[in-house]
Amino acid sequence: MFNDFYGLTGRPFQLTPDPTFYFESLTHRKALSYLSYGLAQGEGFVVITGEVGAGKSTLVAHLMATIDPARLTAAQIVTSKLDGEELVHVVAQAFGLIVDGHDKASALGAIEAFLHDEARAGRRCLLVVDESQNLALEALEELRMLSNFQLGAHPLLQTLLLGQPEFRDTIQEHPQLEQLRQRVIAAHHLEAMELGEIQPYIEHRLKCVGWTGNPKFDQRVYTELYEASGGVPRRINQICNRLMMLGAVDQRSRIDGAMLSQVLEELELDGTMQLNKPAKPEPVAAPVEAPVAAPVPVDAVALAQLQAMLAERDAQIAELQQAVIELANEQEAAPAVSADPSQAAALAAIEAKLSAFETKMLEQERTIRHTLTMLIEWIEADDASRAAA
């Protein structure tokens, strides 16, 4: 292995998710923020999606490594195409439960009893479901039903759903998942890494296993590696593994562009990885000179109207909030309202004012949406006319 040749203490580009190698790219930092926010709520669903190899599992492994097991009990399942009943039994097994009998009711009862015991011990429960795009609709519905378990007013189970891009589309668009959508409290789609993150990512993983500069990567390798991998971490790992092996075989202390070209050709020939290829440009006809149209300004009147309506809405919201505070103060100061007709009349007036505000704000929202629609249509029509010209 190349580890010995380069004096490394481990495999820097292993494909198995390992929190030790967690690299906080921009998109992973955003995802971690959403995860942290979602976990702080302690209920509902958190959804993280991304392309294959985008780093979803590594992100969750990093998160799990930072969680105090004395405060949170976590279980993780990787799904195949499970139906509702199968999913319930898999969840029970993930939490280490032995279910008497093989029926769904027994499994649900064991899960609920376990969640109650954990809550009484001061621990919250988190279920991590990987490859969620494989779940049948009835299995997703069972997950929603599990989120109904409560101890008093406190939810007992929170669920983190990880899936590929098609799962995001399913969650957002499927008509049978409206109730589940309403319980999603945080969601993020992991994008690929940016060009400027490739070199820090590679060096970070190498340093985790004792790298001190051998081998050295030529600067152009990072750009070409980004173009071939599309910035997807697992693809980068695959290519770098091959590069390091080639370097060890040829006893090279420098990784250059020629070596990368050789590795990419081998990967393409053996079908190990589908590489990104730049699209071939379409033939373009000789340009016809035409006068350049001056930029058309956005309709200033429409924008001014929109800004005025937004400002008015903000003022109404502030006034509404003040009215709510007054109502709350009145109720605290006078618990027996019915005994004082003047106080009852004052509260009735505030409630009527709140109702009027709500009606006016709804009308304002409709007007704003209508104005925005007109403005967008105006811009698109103008763009179309310029394109036609």
matplotlib code that plots the C-alpha trace (Angstrom):
import matplotlib.pyplot as plt

x = [0.0, 1.1, 0.7, 4.1, 5.9, 4.7, 5.1, 1.4, -0.3, -3.6, -5.6, -6.3, -8.9, -10.9, -14.5, -16.1, -17.5, -15.2, -15.8, -12.0, -11.8, -14.7, -14.0, -16.2, -16.8, -19.3, -22.2, -21.3, -21.1, -24.6, -25.9, -24.4, -26.1, -29.5, -28.8, -27.9, -31.0, -33.2, -31.8, -32.2, -36.0, -36.2, -39.1, -40.2, -38.1, -34.8, -34.1, -30.6, -30.3, -27.4, -25.8, -24.3, -20.9, -21.7, -20.8, -24.1, -23.1, -19.7, -21.6, -23.9, -21.0, -19.3, -22.5, -22.9, -19.4, -20.2, -23.4, -23.4, -24.9, -26.0, -28.5, -29.3, -29.9, -29.4, -30.1, -29.3, -30.8, -29.9, -33.0, -33.7, -37.2, -39.1, -42.9, -44.5, -44.6, -41.0, -39.8, -41.4, -39.5, -36.2, -36.6, -37.1, -34.0, -32.0, -32.8, -31.7, -35.3, -36.3, -39.9, -42.1, -43.9, -43.5, -46.6, -46.5, -48.5, -46.0, -43.1, -44.9, -45.6, -42.0, -40.8, -43.2, -42.3, -38.6, -39.1, -41.0, -38.2, -35.6, -37.5, -37.9, -34.1, -33.6, -32.6, -34.0, -34.2, -33.0, -33.6, -31.3, -32.6, -30.1, -31.0, -34.5, -35.3, -35.8, -38.7, -42.2, -44.9, -46.4, -43.0, -42.7, -46.2, -45.1, -42.2, -44.7, -46.9, -43.8, -43.3, -46.7, -45.4, -45.4, -44.9, -47.3, -46.6, -43.1, -42.3, -40.3, -38.7, -37.0, -36.0, -33.2, -33.8, -30.9, -31.5, -30.5, -31.9, -35.0, -36.0, -36.1, -38.5, -40.7, -40.9, -41.7, -44.2, -46.0, -49.6, -49.7, -46.9, -48.5, -48.7, -45.1, -44.1, -45.7, -43.4, -40.1, -38.5, -35.2, -33.9, -30.7, -29.4, -25.7, -24.1, -20.7, -17.6, -16.3, -13.0, -11.2, -12.0, -10.4, -6.8, -7.7, -9.9, -7.1, -4.5, -6.8, -7.3, -3.6, -2.7, -5.1, -2.7, 0.6, 1.3, 4.3, 4.4, 5.3, 3.8, 3.4, 0.6, 1.1, -1.3, -2.9, -3.9, -6.4, -8.2, -8.3, -9.4, -12.3, -13.4, -13.2, -15.0, -17.5, -16.4, -18.1, -16.0, -16.3, -15.2, -12.2, -11.3, -11.5, -9.2, -6.8, -6.5, -5.5, -3.1, -1.3, -1.1, 0.4, 2.8, 4.0, 4.4, 6.4, 8.2, 7.1, 7.3, 5.3, 1.8, 1.5, -1.0, 0.3, -0.3, -3.8, -4.5, -3.3, -5.5, -8.6, -8.1, -7.8, -11.0, -12.9, -11.7, -12.5, -15.9, -15.1, -16.3, -18.3, -16.3, -17.5, -16.8, -17.1, -19.9, -18.8, -19.8, -22.4, -21.3, -22.2, -23.1, -21.1, -22.4, -24.5, -23.7, -26.6, -27.0, -26.6, -29.7, -29.3, -30.3, -33.9, -34.5, -36.8, -40.2, -39.3, -43.0, -43.8, -40.8, -41.7, -45.2, -43.9, -41.5, -44.2, -46.6, -43.8, -43.1, -46.8, -47.0, -44.0, -45.6, -48.9, -47.0, -45.4, -48.7, -50.3, -47.5, -48.0, -51.7, -51.0, -48.7, -51.5, -54.0, -51.7, -51.1, -54.8, -55.4, -52.7, -53.9, -57.5, -58.1, -61.8, -62.7, -66.4, -66.8, -65.8, -67.8, -65.4, -62.4, -64.5, -65.3, -61.7, -60.6, -63.3, -62.1, -58.5, -59.7, -61.7, -58.7, -56.6, -59.2, -59.2, -55.5, -55.5, -58.0, -56.0, -52.8, -54.3, -55.5, -52.1, -50.4, -52.7, -51.9, -48.2, -48.3, -50.3, -47.8, -44.9, -46.6, -47.2, -43.6, -42.2, -44.4, -43.3, -39.6, -40.1, -42.0, -39.4, -36.6, -38.6, -39.0, -35.3, -34.4, -36.7, -35.0]
y = [0.0, 3.6, 4.4, 2.9, 4.5, 8.0, 7.4, 7.8, 6.3, 5.4, 5.6, 9.3, 8.7, 5.7, 5.6, 4.5, 7.5, 8.4, 11.5, 11.8, 13.1, 15.4, 18.5, 21.6, 22.9, 25.7, 23.5, 21.1, 24.1, 25.1, 21.6, 21.3, 24.6, 23.2, 20.0, 21.8, 24.0, 21.0, 18.9, 21.9, 21.8, 18.2, 17.3, 16.6, 15.8, 17.1, 16.4, 16.3, 15.4, 15.3, 13.5, 10.1, 10.6, 14.2, 13.5, 13.0, 10.0, 11.6, 14.7, 12.6, 10.6, 13.8, 15.1, 11.8, 12.0, 15.4, 14.3, 13.4, 9.9, 10.7, 13.2, 11.7, 8.1, 7.8, 4.8, 4.6, 2.5, 2.2, 1.3, -0.9, -0.9, -1.4, -1.3, 0.2, -3.0, -3.9, -0.4, -0.6, -3.8, -2.4, 0.7, -1.5, -3.5, -0.3, 0.8, -2.7, -3.9, -7.5, -7.7, -10.5, -11.8, -10.6, -8.4, -4.7, -3.9, -5.6, -3.7, -0.4, -1.1, -2.0, 1.2, 3.4, 1.9, 2.3, 6.0, 6.6, 5.0, 7.1, 10.3, 9.5, 9.0, 12.4, 11.3, 12.3, 9.9, 10.4, 8.1, 8.5, 7.0, 6.8, 6.2, 7.4, 7.6, 3.8, 4.0, 3.2, 5.8, 3.7, 3.4, 7.2, 7.4, 5.0, 7.3, 10.2, 8.1, 7.3, 11.1, 11.2, 9.5, 12.0, 12.1, 14.8, 17.7, 16.5, 14.6, 11.4, 10.8, 13.0, 11.7, 12.7, 11.7, 11.4, 10.8, 11.4, 14.4, 12.5, 12.2, 15.9, 16.0, 13.3, 15.2, 18.5, 17.4, 14.1, 14.8, 12.0, 13.5, 16.8, 15.8, 14.8, 18.0, 20.0, 18.4, 19.1, 21.8, 22.0, 20.9, 21.3, 20.0, 19.3, 20.8, 19.8, 21.5, 24.6, 24.8, 26.7, 23.9, 21.0, 21.7, 22.3, 19.2, 17.0, 18.4, 18.1, 14.4, 13.8, 15.7, 13.5, 10.6, 12.3, 13.9, 16.3, 17.3, 14.0, 13.6, 17.1, 18.0, 20.3, 23.2, 22.3, 18.9, 20.5, 22.3, 19.2, 17.0, 19.4, 19.3, 15.5, 14.9, 17.8, 18.6, 15.4, 14.2, 10.5, 10.9, 13.0, 10.2, 7.6, 9.5, 10.4, 6.8, 5.9, 8.8, 7.8, 4.2, 5.2, 7.5, 4.7, 2.2, 4.8, 6.0, 9.6, 12.3, 14.7, 14.2, 16.0, 16.5, 13.6, 11.2, 12.5, 12.1, 8.5, 7.7, 9.3, 7.3, 4.1, 4.9, 5.6, 2.4, 0.1, 1.8, 2.3, 5.9, 8.1, 11.3, 14.7, 15.8, 19.3, 19.6, 20.0, 23.5, 23.7, 25.2, 28.9, 30.8, 33.9, 36.8, 39.4, 42.9, 44.6, 47.7, 46.9, 47.7, 49.7, 48.0, 48.5, 49.8, 47.8, 49.5, 52.0, 52.8, 49.1, 48.7, 51.8, 50.6, 47.2, 48.8, 51.0, 48.1, 46.0, 49.0, 49.3, 45.6, 45.8, 48.7, 46.7, 43.7, 45.9, 47.3, 43.9, 42.6, 45.6, 44.8, 41.2, 42.4, 44.8, 41.9, 39.6, 42.4, 43.0, 39.3, 39.0, 42.1, 41.1, 37.3, 37.8, 39.8, 38.9, 40.7, 44.1, 45.2, 48.0, 45.6, 43.1, 45.9, 46.9, 43.4, 42.9, 46.1, 44.8, 41.5, 43.3, 45.3, 42.1, 40.6, 43.8, 43.7, 40.1, 40.8, 43.8, 41.9, 39.1, 41.7, 43.3, 39.9, 39.3, 42.8, 42.2, 38.8, 40.4, 43.2, 40.8, 38.7, 41.7, 42.8, 39.4, 39.1, 42.6, 41.7, 38.3, 39.9, 42.5, 39.8, 37.9, 41.0, 41.7, 38.1, 38.2, 41.4]
z = [0.0, -0.6, 3.1, 3.9, 0.9, 1.9, 5.7, 6.4, 9.5, 7.8, 4.6, 3.9, 1.1, 2.4, 1.1, 4.4, 6.3, 9.2, 11.4, 11.9, 8.3, 8.5, 6.4, 6.9, 3.4, 2.9, 2.2, 5.1, 7.5, 6.4, 6.8, 10.2, 11.2, 10.1, 11.9, 15.1, 14.9, 14.2, 17.1, 19.4, 18.7, 19.8, 17.6, 14.1, 11.1, 9.8, 6.1, 4.6, 0.9, -1.6, -4.5, -4.0, -2.3, -1.2, 2.4, 4.1, 6.2, 7.1, 8.3, 10.5, 11.8, 12.8, 14.5, 16.4, 17.6, 19.3, 21.0, 24.7, 25.0, 28.5, 27.0, 23.6, 22.5, 18.8, 16.5, 12.8, 10.0, 6.4, 4.5, 1.5, 0.1, 3.4, 3.8, 6.9, 9.1, 8.2, 9.1, 12.5, 13.3, 11.9, 14.1, 17.2, 16.4, 15.8, 19.4, 20.6, 21.5, 21.6, 20.4, 21.7, 18.6, 15.1, 14.8, 14.2, 17.4, 19.6, 18.0, 18.3, 22.0, 22.7, 20.9, 22.9, 26.2, 25.4, 24.5, 27.7, 29.7, 28.0, 28.6, 32.3, 32.4, 31.0, 27.5, 24.2, 21.3, 17.7, 14.8, 11.8, 8.5, 5.7, 2.1, 2.7, -1.0, -0.8, 1.6, 0.5, 1.2, 3.9, 5.6, 5.6, 7.1, 9.9, 10.7, 11.0, 13.3, 15.5, 15.8, 17.6, 20.7, 23.6, 27.3, 28.4, 26.0, 25.2, 21.9, 22.5, 19.1, 16.5, 13.1, 10.7, 7.1, 4.7, 1.1, -2.5, -4.6, -5.7, -2.0, -1.7, -4.7, -3.1, 0.2, -1.5, -4.1, -3.2, -2.3, 0.3, 2.4, 3.4, 7.0, 7.1, 5.3, 8.0, 10.6, 8.8, 10.9, 9.0, 5.6, 3.6, 0.3, 0.2, -2.9, -4.3, -3.0, -4.7, -6.7, -3.9, -1.4, -3.3, -2.1, 1.6, 1.5, 0.1, 2.5, 5.4, 4.9, 4.3, 7.5, 9.5, 8.7, 9.3, 6.0, 6.0, 2.4, 0.7, -1.9, -3.2, -5.6, -8.6, -8.5, -11.8, -10.4, -8.1, -10.9, -13.1, -10.3, -9.5, -13.2, -13.3, -10.0, -10.0, -6.5, -5.0, -2.1, -2.7, -6.3, -5.2, -2.8, -5.5, -7.8, -5.1, -4.0, -7.5, -7.7, -4.5, -5.6, -8.9, -7.2, -4.9, -7.7, -9.7, -6.6, -7.2, -4.6, -6.8, -8.2, -11.5, -14.3, -16.4, -13.6, -13.1, -16.9, -16.7, -13.6, -15.2, -18.4, -16.3, -14.3, -17.5, -19.2, -16.2, -15.6, -11.9, -11.9, -14.2, -14.7, -15.5, -19.0, -20.3, -22.8, -26.4, -27.6, -30.3, -33.6, -33.6, -36.8, -37.6, -35.5, -37.1, -36.0, -34.4, -32.2, -28.5, -26.6, -23.5, -20.2, -19.6, -16.0, -13.8, -13.4, -10.6, -9.9, -9.3, -7.0, -5.1, -4.6, -3.4, -0.9, 0.4, 1.0, 2.7, 5.0, 5.8, 6.5, 8.9, 10.7, 11.0, 12.4, 15.0, 16.0, 16.1, 18.4, 20.7, 20.8, 21.8, 24.6, 25.8, 25.7, 27.7, 30.3, 30.7, 31.2, 33.9, 35.7, 35.7, 36.0, 36.8, 33.7, 33.7, 37.1, 35.6, 32.6, 31.7, 31.5, 29.5, 27.1, 26.8, 26.1, 23.5, 21.8, 21.7, 20.3, 17.6, 16.7, 16.4, 14.1, 12.0, 11.8, 10.6, 7.9, 6.7, 6.7, 4.6, 2.1, 2.1, 1.4, -1.6, -2.9, -2.5, -4.3, -7.1, -7.5, -7.5, -10.1, -12.3, -11.9, -12.7, -15.8, -16.9, -16.6, -18.3, -21.2, -21.6, -21.6, -24.2, -26.4, -26.2, -27.0, -30.0, -31.2]

ax = plt.figure().add_subplot(projection="3d")
ax.plot(x, y, z, "-o")
ax.set_aspect("equal")
plt.show()
